[in-house]
């Protein structure tokens, strides 16, 4: 079997992975499963499925710290359930107004499918984050940190260039290739796990 040569970008991802601490690996492997459990916890009390609660979390995620993201989602879900859509629209969240509008639109969907929610989210990164929370281990959430890892040097997230669909797929393909390379029989690593591990590693190294 003839293997394609590694791209420099794939090598960059693997290089970051090899700088991961045991804690980075453990936390990275459990990052999305933990997010899924949290989404499930939010869905129960508010009588909506995880398809909806995960969608609300993803919608509110841009420019939002994770802990605040979860709090915003909980408050929005709770207010929508108890007081309705208008009251929920008055809740202050730590993301953009357009993203709050997406979260509210998701809450208004009747028995939505994953594709329904993805259509509302309408963005490569945010939709990938959503699918990762739901357990899609082959999807890559490419944010500014993931881009820095891929390109091989640190750039601030505010300076991350706009990523076209074609480039997004190339980055995702390189992460999937890197996951195949670093996986072993005893310790397979899914692409989404590798993205989370390297994300944590990169943030620790750059303290960003």
N, C-alpha and C positions, 0 to 999 in steps of 0.2 A: 504493500500500500504506500503510495507516494503522498506525503503530507505537504501541505502548502507551507512555505516559509513563514515564520512569525513576523508580523508587522512590528514596527517600533512601538506602536501604540499598545499592542498586546503585551509587549515586553514591559512597558511602563506599568501596566496594571499588575502584572505578575511581580514586578519589583516592589510595588507598594504592598502587595500581599505578603511578601517575604519579610517585610518590616513589621508585620502585625504581631502584637503581643498575644499570649494565650487568652488574655481577657478580651482583646479586640475580636479574636476568633469566636470565642464563646458568645459574646454579646451580639456579634454580627450574625451568627447563625440563628440566633433567637430573635433578632430584631423584628422581622415581619410576622413571625408567629405570635410574638407578644402584642404587636399592633393589632393583629386579627382578634386576639382574645379581648383586648380593650374595646374594639369595635363591637364585638359580641356583647360585652357587658353594657355598652351604651344602648344597644338595640333592644335588650330585654325590657327594661323598665318603661321604655317609651313606645312599646308596641309597634316597632318597625323592624324589619329584617336587617341582617348585617350588610346586605347589598345597599341598603339606604344609609345606615350609620357610617359605613366605610366611605361611602360617597360624600357624606357631609364632612367627615374628617379630611378627606383629600381636597375637597373644594376650599376648605378654610386653611389649607397648609401653606400656600405661598407667602413668603416673607413673615412666617410665624414660627416661633419656637415651639417645639413638640409639646411641652407641658401645657403651654397656653393654647395650642391647637386643640388639644383634648378638652380643655376647660371650655373653650369657645363652642366646640361641638356639643358638649353636654348641655350647656346653657341654651343653645339654639334648639336642640332636640326637645328639651324640657319645656321651653316656652311655647314652641310650636304645638306640642301635645296638649298642654294645659290651657293656653290662652289664644292659640290660633296664629295664622300666618302674619297678620298685621303686627301683633305684639312681638313676634319673632323678628320681624324686619327692623324693629327698633333696638334690638340687642346690639351693643357695641362689640365688635370683634377686632382682633389684631391682624387683619389682612385687608385686602383691597375690597372696595364696595362691590366690584364686579364678581369677586369670589363669594362674597356673602350672598349675592343674588343667585349664584349657581347653587349654593347650599340650599337656599329656600326653594328653588325650582325642583331640586331633587326631592325635598320633603313633600312637595305637592304631587309627585308622581304616584299613580295608583298601581300597586303590585309591579314595580319596575324590574326589568331584567338588567344584567350587567351592561349590556349594550345600550340600554336606555340611559343609564347613569353616565356612561362614557360619552354619549352624545352631548349631554348637558355639560359635562366637564370640559370637553372640546379643547384639549391641549395634550401634546405628547407626554410631557413630564408628569403632569397632574393625573392623566389617565393611567400612566404606567405605575405611579405611586398607588393609585386606587387598586389596580389589579394585583400589585404585590401584596397589599394588605389583605386582599381576598385569598391569597395563597398561590398566585401564579408565579412559580419559581423561575420561569424562563424569561420573564419580562424584566427589563432594566430601567430603573428610574435614574435618568441622567440629569442631575442638577449641577450647580457650579462646581461642587467638590468632585463629583464623578468626572466632570469634564477635565478638571485640573489633573486628576489621576491619569486619565487617558492621554492627555497631551504631554505629560511628563514633567510639568513644572507648575508651581503654585501661582494661581492668579486669584485675586479677590472675586467673590461671587458677583459683585456689582459690575465687574468688567468681563464677565462671561459673555461671549458673543451669542447672537441669536443662532440657535441650532435648527437647521432645516430638516425636514423629514428624512432626506437622503443621508445627511450627516448623522442624524439620530440613529438611524438603522445601522450605519457603519460602526458607530460607537457601541451600540448594543451587540452587534456581531462580534466585535473585538472582546467584549466582556464575556460573551458566551464561549469564545475560543479560549480565553484565559482560564475560564472555569474548567474546561475539559482538561487543560494541561496541568493545573494544580491539583485536580482531583486524584485520589488514589482509591484502590479497591476498598480499603478499610475506612477511608474518609472521603466519600464523594462530596463535592461542593457544588451546589446549584448556582447558576448565574446570579440570581437575586441575592443569594447568600454572599457571594464574592463581592458584589457591589456594596452590600452593607458592611462587610468586614473591612474592605479597603476604605470606605467612607469614614468609618470610625478611626482607622489607622491614620488616614490623611489628616483628619481633624486634630487628632492627638499630636501628631508631628508638627503641624503648622500652628497648633493652638488656636484654630479658627473655627 
